[in-house]
Each structure stands twice: as structure tokens, then as C-alpha cells.
């Protein structure tokens, strides 16, 4: 008796030949290729504000 076919086999993991698609894949959105924005550390004021909001949320108080 043959085992049941796997739901993920090597053929499904390979790239699809575009000639077999019903329509061509659209180009990637321009933002896909942009570098991610890097952020610096939070200022002490921002840290305190975030701490207050977090504590208010944890204790059920309105911010």
C-alpha cells in the first residue's frame, strides 16, 4: 500500500515557470526595494511616556 501523498513536496517548493501561469506576475511595489528606516534610541521623556501608557494599560486605567 502506498502512503498518502505529502501536502508539501519538492515540486510545490520550486519556483513556478511563468509560462504556465494564467497571467504574468506583476512587478514588485517600489517600496519593497527601499532600505528600512533606522530609528535611534528613545529619549528619557519618550521612555517615561511609554512606561506610563504601558502601566495604565496593564492596570486598566484610562491613559
DSSP file (Angstrom, degrees, kcal/mol; ACC not computed):
  #  RESIDUE AA STRUCTURE BP1 BP2  ACC     N-H-->O    O-->H-N    N-H-->O    O-->H-N    TCO  KAPPA ALPHA  PHI   PSI    X-CA   Y-CA   Z-CA
    1    1 A X              0   0    0      0, 0.0     2,-0.3     0, 0.0     0, 0.0   0.000 360.0 360.0 360.0 133.2    0.0    0.0    0.0
    2    2 A X        -     0   0    0      1,-0.1     3,-0.1     3,-0.0     2,-0.0  -0.609 360.0-113.7 -83.6 141.3    1.4    3.4   -0.9
    3    3 A X        -     0   0    0     -2,-0.3     3,-0.1     1,-0.1    -1,-0.1  -0.320  43.3 -86.8 -68.4 158.2    1.5    6.1    1.7
    4    4 A X        -     0   0    0      1,-0.1    -1,-0.1    -2,-0.0     2,-0.0  -0.350  54.2 -96.6 -62.7 143.5   -0.7    9.2    1.3
    5    5 A X        -     0   0    0      1,-0.1    -1,-0.1    -3,-0.1     2,-0.1  -0.322  42.0-108.1 -63.5 145.1    0.9   11.9   -0.8
    6    6 A X        -     0   0    0      1,-0.1     3,-0.2    -3,-0.1    -1,-0.1  -0.422  13.6-136.5 -72.2 146.8    2.6   14.7    1.1
    7    7 A X  S    S+     0   0    0      1,-0.2     2,-0.5    -2,-0.1    -1,-0.1   0.769  98.1  40.4 -75.7 -24.7    0.9   18.1    1.2
    8    8 A X  S    S+     0   0    0      3,-0.0    -1,-0.2     5,-0.0     2,-0.2  -0.950  76.6 164.7-125.1 111.7    4.2   19.8    0.6
    9    9 A X     >  -     0   0    0     -2,-0.5     4,-1.0    -3,-0.2     3,-0.5  -0.662  52.7 -94.5-117.1 177.3    6.5   18.1   -1.8
   10   10 A X  H  > S+     0   0    0      1,-0.2     4,-0.8    -2,-0.2     3,-0.4   0.840 120.7  58.0 -61.9 -34.3    9.7   19.3   -3.6
   11   11 A X  H >4 S+     0   0    0      1,-0.2     3,-0.6     2,-0.2    -1,-0.2   0.872 104.4  50.6 -67.1 -35.1    7.7   20.3   -6.7
   12   12 A X  H 34 S+     0   0    0     -3,-0.5    -1,-0.2     1,-0.2    -2,-0.2   0.723 108.4  53.7 -74.9 -19.1    5.5   22.7   -4.8
   13   13 A X  H 3< S+     0   0    0     -4,-1.0    -1,-0.2    -3,-0.4    -2,-0.2   0.607  92.6  90.4 -89.4 -12.2    8.5   24.4   -3.2
   14   14 A X  S << S-     0   0    0     -4,-0.8     2,-0.1    -3,-0.6    -3,-0.0  -0.413  91.7 -88.3 -82.1 160.7   10.3   25.1   -6.5
   15   15 A X        -     0   0    0     -2,-0.1     2,-0.4     1,-0.1    -1,-0.1  -0.380  44.6-117.1 -65.9 144.7    9.8   28.3   -8.4
   16   16 A X        -     0   0    0     -3,-0.1     2,-0.4    -4,-0.1    -1,-0.1  -0.689  23.0-118.1 -87.3 134.3    6.9   28.3  -10.9
   17   17 A X    >   -     0   0    0     -2,-0.4     3,-1.9     1,-0.2     4,-0.3  -0.590  19.5-140.2 -69.8 124.8    7.7   28.7  -14.5
   18   18 A X  G >  S+     0   0    0     -2,-0.4     3,-1.0     1,-0.3    -1,-0.2   0.695  95.7  71.4 -64.9 -18.0    5.9   31.9  -15.6
   19   19 A X  G 3  S+     0   0    0      1,-0.2    -1,-0.3     5,-0.0    -2,-0.0   0.705  96.7  51.6 -70.9 -17.4    4.9   30.3  -18.9
   20   20 A X  G <  S+     0   0    0     -3,-1.9    -1,-0.2     3,-0.0    -2,-0.2   0.491  88.4 102.1 -96.0  -4.0    2.4   28.1  -17.1
   21   21 A X  S <  S-     0   0    0     -3,-1.0     3,-0.1    -4,-0.3     4,-0.0  -0.466  75.5-130.5 -78.1 151.7    0.7   31.0  -15.2
   22   22 A X  S    S+     0   0    0      1,-0.2     2,-0.3    -2,-0.1    -1,-0.1   0.786  93.8   7.4 -70.6 -27.0   -2.6   32.3  -16.4
   23   23 A X  S    S-     0   0    0     -5,-0.0    -1,-0.2     3,-0.0     3,-0.1  -0.982  92.7 -91.9-150.5 153.5   -1.2   35.9  -16.2
   24   24 A X        -     0   0    0     -2,-0.3     2,-0.2     1,-0.1    -5,-0.0  -0.332  46.0-102.5 -69.3 150.7    2.3   37.3  -15.6
   25   25 A X        -     0   0    0      1,-0.1    -1,-0.1    -2,-0.0     3,-0.1  -0.538  40.8-117.4 -69.9 133.3    3.3   38.2  -12.1
   26   26 A X        -     0   0    0     -2,-0.2     3,-0.1     1,-0.1    -1,-0.1  -0.318  36.5 -93.3 -69.2 156.2    3.1   42.0  -11.5
   27   27 A X        -     0   0    0      1,-0.1    -1,-0.1    -2,-0.0     3,-0.1  -0.292  49.9 -91.2 -66.6 156.7    6.3   43.8  -10.7
   28   28 A X        -     0   0    0      1,-0.1    -1,-0.1    -3,-0.1     2,-0.1  -0.318  47.4 -96.6 -66.0 149.7    7.2   44.3   -7.1
   29   29 A X    >   -     0   0    0      1,-0.1     3,-1.9    -3,-0.1     4,-0.5  -0.412  33.1-119.5 -63.7 142.4    6.0   47.5   -5.4
   30   30 A X  G >  S+     0   0    0      1,-0.3     3,-1.1     2,-0.2     4,-0.3   0.824 112.1  61.4 -56.1 -32.7    8.8   50.2   -5.4
   31   31 A X  G >  S+     0   0    0      1,-0.2     3,-1.0     2,-0.2    -1,-0.3   0.725  87.5  74.6 -67.6 -19.1    8.7   50.3   -1.6
   32   32 A X  G <  S+     0   0    0     -3,-1.9    -1,-0.2     1,-0.2    -2,-0.2   0.833  99.6  43.4 -61.2 -31.7    9.7   46.7   -1.5
   33   33 A X  G <  S+     0   0    0     -3,-1.1    -1,-0.2    -4,-0.5    -2,-0.2   0.456  89.9 107.2 -97.0  -1.5   13.3   47.6   -2.5
   34   34 A X  S <  S-     0   0    0     -3,-1.0     2,-0.1    -4,-0.3     3,-0.1  -0.470  77.2-105.3 -78.0 149.7   13.8   50.6   -0.3
   35   35 A X        -     0   0    0     -2,-0.1    -1,-0.1     1,-0.1     2,-0.1  -0.448  41.3-103.7 -70.2 145.6   16.1   50.4    2.7
   36   36 A X        -     0   0    0     -2,-0.1     2,-0.3     1,-0.1    -1,-0.1  -0.388  36.1-107.3 -69.6 146.9   14.3   50.2    6.1
   37   37 A X        -     0   0    0     -2,-0.1     2,-0.4    -3,-0.1    -1,-0.1  -0.572  31.1-143.4 -74.5 134.2   14.2   53.3    8.2
   38   38 A X        -     0   0    0     -2,-0.3     2,-0.4    -3,-0.1    -1,-0.0  -0.834  12.5-154.8-101.4 139.3   16.5   53.1   11.2
   39   39 A X        -     0   0    0     -2,-0.4     3,-0.1     1,-0.0     2,-0.1  -0.870   8.0-132.9-114.9 145.9   15.4   54.7   14.4
   40   40 A X        -     0   0    0     -2,-0.4     3,-0.1     1,-0.2    -1,-0.0  -0.244  43.7 -69.2 -85.2 179.1   17.6   55.9   17.2
   41   41 A X        -     0   0    0      1,-0.1    -1,-0.2    -2,-0.1     2,-0.1  -0.299  57.6 -99.4 -67.2 154.4   17.1   55.3   20.9
   42   42 A X        -     0   0    0      1,-0.1    -1,-0.1    -3,-0.1     2,-0.1  -0.462  35.8-116.2 -73.7 146.1   14.2   56.8   22.7
   43   43 A X     >  -     0   0    0     -2,-0.1     4,-2.6     1,-0.1     5,-0.2  -0.381  30.5-105.7 -73.5 160.5   14.7   59.9   24.7
   44   44 A X  H  > S+     0   0    0      1,-0.2     4,-2.3     2,-0.2     5,-0.2   0.860 123.1  54.2 -55.5 -35.4   14.1   59.7   28.5
   45   45 A X  H  > S+     0   0    0      2,-0.2     4,-2.3     1,-0.2    -1,-0.2   0.922 109.7  46.1 -65.0 -44.1   10.9   61.7   28.0
   46   46 A X  H  > S+     0   0    0      2,-0.2     4,-2.6     1,-0.2    -2,-0.2   0.885 111.9  51.9 -65.3 -38.8    9.6   59.1   25.4
   47   47 A X  H  X S+     0   0    0     -4,-2.6     4,-2.3     2,-0.2    -2,-0.2   0.922 110.6  47.6 -62.7 -43.7   10.7   56.2   27.6
   48   48 A X  H  X S+     0   0    0     -4,-2.3     4,-2.4     2,-0.2    -2,-0.2   0.916 112.0  50.0 -64.7 -43.2    8.7   57.7   30.6
   49   49 A X  H  X S+     0   0    0     -4,-2.3     4,-2.4     1,-0.2     5,-0.2   0.937 111.5  48.1 -60.2 -47.3    5.6   58.3   28.4
   50   50 A X  H  X S+     0   0    0     -4,-2.6     4,-2.5     1,-0.2    -1,-0.2   0.885 111.0  51.5 -61.6 -39.0    5.7   54.7   27.1
   51   51 A X  H  X S+     0   0    0     -4,-2.3     4,-2.7     2,-0.2    -1,-0.2   0.915 110.3  48.6 -64.0 -42.8    6.1   53.4   30.6
   52   52 A X  H  X S+     0   0    0     -4,-2.4     4,-2.3     2,-0.2    -2,-0.2   0.905 112.8  47.3 -64.6 -42.0    3.1   55.4   31.8
   53   53 A X  H  X S+     0   0    0     -4,-2.4     4,-2.2     2,-0.2    -2,-0.2   0.910 113.1  49.1 -66.4 -42.1    1.0   54.2   28.9
   54   54 A X  H  X S+     0   0    0     -4,-2.5     4,-2.3    -5,-0.2    -2,-0.2   0.934 112.9  46.3 -62.9 -46.8    2.0   50.6   29.4
   55   55 A X  H  X S+     0   0    0     -4,-2.7     4,-2.1     1,-0.2     6,-0.3   0.893 111.4  52.3 -64.3 -38.9    1.3   50.7   33.2
   56   56 A X  H  X>S+     0   0    0     -4,-2.3     5,-1.8    -5,-0.2     4,-0.7   0.898 111.4  47.4 -63.0 -39.8   -2.1   52.4   32.6
   57   57 A X  H  <5S+     0   0    0     -4,-2.2     3,-0.2     1,-0.2    -2,-0.2   0.872 112.1  49.3 -69.1 -37.1   -3.0   49.7   30.1
   58   58 A X  H  <5S+     0   0    0     -4,-2.3    -2,-0.2     1,-0.2    -1,-0.2   0.836 115.0  43.3 -71.9 -32.5   -1.9   46.9   32.4
   59   59 A X  H  <5S-     0   0    0     -4,-2.1    -1,-0.2    -5,-0.2    -2,-0.2   0.518 113.0-116.3 -91.8  -5.0   -3.8   48.3   35.4
   60   60 A X  T  <5 +     0   0    0     -4,-0.7     2,-0.2     1,-0.3    -3,-0.2   0.615  66.7 139.8  83.6  12.3   -6.9   49.1   33.3
   61   61 A X      < -     0   0    0     -5,-1.8    -1,-0.3    -6,-0.3     2,-0.2  -0.579  59.6-103.8 -87.9 153.4   -6.8   52.8   33.8
   62   62 A X              0   0    0     -2,-0.2    -1,-0.1     1,-0.1    -5,-0.0  -0.531 360.0 360.0 -73.0 141.1   -7.5   55.3   31.0
   63   63 A X              0   0    0     -2,-0.2    -1,-0.1    -3,-0.0    -6,-0.1   0.458 360.0 360.0 -80.9 360.0   -4.4   56.9   29.6
